Amino acid sequence: MNMPFTNDQATPLYTILGAGGIIAKELTKELLAHSKRVRLVGRNPQTTAGVAELVPADLTDYAQTLAAVKGATVVFLCAGLTYDHKVWGVAWPKIMDNVINACKAAQARLIFFDNVYMYGLVNGKMTEDTPYHPSSKKGEIRARIASKLMEEVKAGNIRASIARSADFYGPGASSTGILNMLVIDKLAKGSRAMWLGNDQVTHSFTFTPDAGKGLFLLAENKNTDNQVWHLPTTNPAPTGKAYINMIAAQLNVKPRYMVMGGMMMRMAGWFDNTINEIREMLYQNNYPYIFDATKFAQHFNYVPCSYEKGIQLTLEALHQPPH
């Protein structure tokens, strides 16, 4: 049975679950720039000028999740967890169940910020219609929670959409963006960059401000509900070597880098579990990784930031004092 979705508040409330991450921060900027009423939810949400509410909550706890979502018009699930498949396997199913049920209770629309792990190794472009064939433990978990959400959508129990991003980079993404961490930041500090896997194949990256704008646009258009969207991302994408050359040229430094392959990662993984977790995703770097966002670009007439401009803005942000 279809539920009526009629949140009649005079001023809609946009609630961001997992407010500490870079995508959530870009989304917050976009919402505030459009004078929206924003609630930030996290284990320890940080105050931001213009934000209406801060709500501390553990999303693995249903009562806390329900309280965090109460009164919301649109809910964005942007949570990030420790990069460990064992943590994901326990926490993500709980979080998805809690958020779905809380949004049902609040009669709120849900937009889930997702990745592409559930697709597995794809021969050609990844699109919204790409079937789920995960090649990793983390991919299996992402496939389960995405399928759970869309089953609820098909049953008419909730209005929701999935917004997927490629690997991302951008200003302030130094703690989670691979391109930031291993190339941009290292070359900017005069160090040798690092590339994971094959540096001769193309690899898409989503610019974080584009992801934030994309999530905002989906929230503003109810006709985008109940389907999967790929967030705006420029194509064609460079190869690993081309990224490094492009970044080094903008910094006016030599494009010094090393390639880390599976054997080296296996050895490093003996001492660092995060590297071990990254290693199971190495197929994404060993083969062409082509993230197609044509559907979004055509629907919204949206042109994403070029890689040259995105890298320029990311480098400029390195020299700006923190807000």
C-alpha positions in Angstrom: 0.0 0.0 0.0 1.4 3.4 -0.9 1.8 5.8 2.0 0.9 9.5 1.8 3.9 11.7 2.0 2.7 15.0 3.2 5.1 16.8 5.5 3.2 20.1 6.0 5.9 22.2 7.8 6.0 25.8 6.6 9.8 25.6 6.4 11.1 22.2 5.1 13.8 20.6 7.3 16.8 19.0 5.5 18.5 16.5 7.8 22.0 15.2 7.1 22.9 11.9 8.8 26.7 11.5 9.0 27.4 15.2 9.0 31.2 15.0 9.6 32.3 13.8 6.1 33.4 15.9 3.2 30.4 15.2 1.1 28.1 16.1 3.9 30.0 19.4 4.3 29.7 20.2 0.6 26.0 19.4 0.8 25.6 21.6 3.9 27.2 24.5 2.0 24.8 24.1 -0.9 21.8 23.9 1.3 22.8 27.0 3.3 23.6 28.9 0.1 19.9 28.3 -0.8 18.7 29.4 2.6 17.5 26.0 3.6 16.8 24.9 7.2 19.5 22.3 8.0 19.9 19.8 10.8 23.3 18.0 11.2 23.4 14.6 12.8 26.5 12.7 13.8 28.2 11.2 16.8 29.7 14.6 17.5 28.3 17.1 15.0 30.2 20.3 14.7 28.6 23.7 14.6 28.5 25.6 11.3 27.2 29.1 10.8 23.7 29.1 9.6 22.8 25.5 10.6 19.5 25.3 12.5 20.1 22.2 14.6 22.9 19.9 15.8 21.8 16.4 16.9 24.2 13.9 18.3 23.2 10.3 17.5 24.4 6.8 16.9 22.7 5.6 13.8 23.1 1.9 14.9 20.6 2.8 17.7 17.0 3.0 16.4 15.7 5.3 19.1 18.4 7.8 18.5 17.9 7.6 14.7 14.2 8.1 15.1 14.7 11.2 17.2 17.3 12.5 14.8 14.9 12.2 11.8 11.8 13.4 13.5 10.2 16.4 11.7 12.5 16.1 8.7 11.2 16.7 5.2 14.3 15.3 3.4 16.9 13.0 4.9 20.4 12.5 3.4 22.2 9.4 4.5 25.9 10.3 4.1 27.4 8.2 6.9 30.9 6.9 6.7 32.3 4.0 8.7 35.7 2.8 9.6 37.2 1.2 6.4 36.8 -2.4 7.6 34.5 -5.0 6.1 33.9 -6.5 9.6 32.7 -3.2 10.9 30.6 -2.6 7.8 29.0 -6.1 8.0 27.7 -5.4 11.5 26.9 -1.7 11.3 25.6 -1.0 7.8 22.5 -3.3 7.9 21.5 -1.9 11.2 21.9 1.7 10.0 19.9 1.1 6.8 17.1 -0.6 8.7 17.0 2.2 11.3 17.1 5.0 8.7 14.4 3.4 6.5 12.1 2.9 9.5 12.7 6.3 10.9 12.0 7.9 7.5 8.8 6.0 7.3 7.7 7.3 10.7 8.6 10.8 9.8 7.1 10.5 6.3 10.4 12.0 5.0 12.1 11.5 1.6 15.4 9.7 1.8 18.5 10.2 -0.4 21.3 7.7 0.2 24.8 8.7 -0.8 26.4 5.5 -2.1 29.5 4.2 -3.8 30.0 1.8 -6.7 31.4 -1.2 -4.8 28.3 -3.4 -5.5 28.9 -3.3 -9.3 32.2 -5.2 -9.0 34.5 -5.3 -12.0 32.6 -3.8 -14.9 33.7 -4.3 -18.5 32.8 -0.8 -19.9 30.9 2.0 -18.4 29.2 1.9 -15.0 25.6 3.2 -15.4 22.5 3.3 -13.1 21.4 0.1 -14.8 24.6 -1.9 -14.2 23.8 -5.1 -12.4 25.2 -5.9 -9.0 28.1 -8.4 -9.2 30.3 -7.4 -6.2 34.0 -8.5 -6.4 34.7 -7.8 -2.7 33.4 -8.3 0.8 32.6 -4.6 1.1 30.8 -4.7 -2.2 28.6 -7.6 -1.0 27.6 -5.5 2.0 26.8 -2.4 -0.2 24.8 -4.5 -2.5 22.7 -5.9 0.3 21.9 -2.5 1.8 21.1 -0.9 -1.5 18.9 -3.8 -2.5 17.1 -3.5 0.9 16.3 0.2 0.3 15.0 -0.3 -3.3 12.8 -3.2 -2.1 11.1 -0.8 0.3 10.7 1.7 -2.6 9.2 -0.9 -4.9 6.8 -1.9 -2.1 5.6 1.7 -1.8 6.8 2.0 1.8 9.1 4.9 1.3 10.1 7.6 -1.2 13.8 7.3 -1.6 16.7 7.5 -4.1 20.3 6.3 -4.3 22.9 8.8 -5.4 26.2 7.2 -6.3 29.6 8.8 -6.7 32.8 7.6 -8.2 36.0 7.8 -6.0 36.0 11.4 -5.1 38.5 14.3 -4.7 38.3 18.0 -4.0 39.0 20.7 -1.5 39.2 19.3 2.1 39.1 15.7 1.0 42.6 14.9 2.3 41.4 12.3 4.8 39.2 10.2 2.5 39.9 11.1 -1.1 42.5 8.7 -2.6 43.6 11.2 -5.2 44.0 13.9 -2.5 46.0 11.6 -0.1 48.3 9.8 -2.5 48.9 12.4 -5.3 47.7 16.0 -4.7 48.9 16.3 -1.0 52.2 14.4 -1.6 53.2 16.4 -4.6 52.2 19.6 -2.9 54.5 18.8 0.0 57.4 18.0 -2.3 57.1 14.2 -1.8 56.8 11.5 -4.3 53.2 10.6 -5.3 51.8 7.1 -5.3 49.4 5.4 -7.6 47.5 2.2 -6.8 47.4 -0.4 -9.5 47.7 0.3 -13.2 48.6 3.9 -14.0 47.9 3.4 -17.7 44.1 2.9 -17.4 41.4 5.6 -17.1 39.9 6.3 -13.7 36.9 8.5 -13.0 36.8 10.8 -10.0 33.8 12.8 -8.8 34.6 16.4 -7.7 33.2 16.8 -4.1 31.4 20.2 -4.8 29.7 18.6 -7.7 28.5 15.7 -5.4 27.1 18.3 -3.0 25.3 20.2 -5.7 24.0 17.0 -7.2 22.5 15.8 -3.9 20.9 19.2 -3.5 19.3 19.1 -6.9 17.9 15.6 -6.3 16.4 16.9 -3.1 14.7 19.8 -4.9 13.1 17.6 -7.6 10.6 15.0 -6.3 10.4 13.5 -9.8 13.9 12.0 -9.2 12.6 9.9 -6.3 12.5 6.1 -6.3 15.5 5.5 -8.6 19.3 5.4 -8.8 21.3 8.4 -9.9 25.0 8.8 -10.7 26.2 12.1 -9.4 27.8 14.5 -11.9 31.3 13.4 -13.0 33.4 14.4 -16.0 34.1 12.0 -18.8 36.4 11.0 -20.3 38.7 10.7 -17.4 42.5 10.7 -17.5 44.8 7.8 -16.7 46.7 7.6 -13.5 49.8 8.8 -15.2 47.9 11.7 -16.8 46.5 12.8 -13.4 50.0 12.9 -11.9 51.4 14.9 -14.9 48.4 17.3 -14.7 48.8 17.9 -10.9 52.6 18.2 -11.1 52.3 20.7 -14.0 49.9 22.9 -11.9 52.4 22.7 -9.0 55.3 23.3 -11.3 57.1 20.2 -9.9 58.4 17.0 -11.4 55.8 14.2 -11.7 57.7 11.9 -9.4 55.6 8.8 -8.3 55.7 5.1 -7.6 53.1 2.5 -8.4 51.9 0.2 -5.7 50.7 -3.1 -6.9 49.0 -6.1 -5.3 52.2 -7.8 -4.0 53.4 -4.7 -2.4 50.0 -4.0 -0.9 49.8 -7.6 0.4 53.1 -7.1 2.3 52.1 -3.7 3.6 48.7 -5.1 4.7 50.5 -7.4 7.2 51.2 -4.2 9.2 48.2 -2.0 8.3 44.6 -3.3 8.1 43.4 -0.3 6.1 45.9 -1.2 3.3 44.6 -4.8 3.5 41.0 -3.5 3.1 42.1 -1.3 0.1 43.8 -4.3 -1.5 40.5 -6.2 -2.1 39.3 -3.1 -4.1 42.4 -3.0 -6.3 40.5 -4.3 -9.3 39.0 -0.8 -9.5 42.5 0.5 -10.3 43.9 -2.4 -12.4 41.2 -2.0 -15.0 39.4 1.0 -16.6 37.0 2.6 -14.1 34.5 4.5 -16.1 31.7 6.2 -14.1 28.9 7.4 -16.4 26.7 10.2 -15.2 24.9 11.0 -18.5 21.5 10.5 -16.9 22.1 13.3 -14.4 23.7 15.6 -16.9 20.8 15.3 -19.3 18.1 15.6 -16.7 19.5 18.7 -15.0 21.4 20.1 -17.9 24.4 20.0 -15.6 28.1 20.3 -16.7 30.5 19.0 -14.0 33.8 20.7 -13.2 36.6 19.7 -15.4 39.5 17.8 -13.9 41.9 20.6 -14.7 39.7 23.2 -12.9 38.9 20.8 -10.0 42.6 20.1 -9.4 43.3 23.9 -9.5 40.6 24.6 -6.9 41.8 21.7 -4.7 45.4 23.0 -4.8 44.2 26.5 -4.0 42.3 25.2 -1.0 45.6 23.7 0.4 46.9 27.3 0.9 43.7 28.7 2.6 43.4 28.8 6.3 40.8 26.4 7.8 37.3 28.0 8.4 
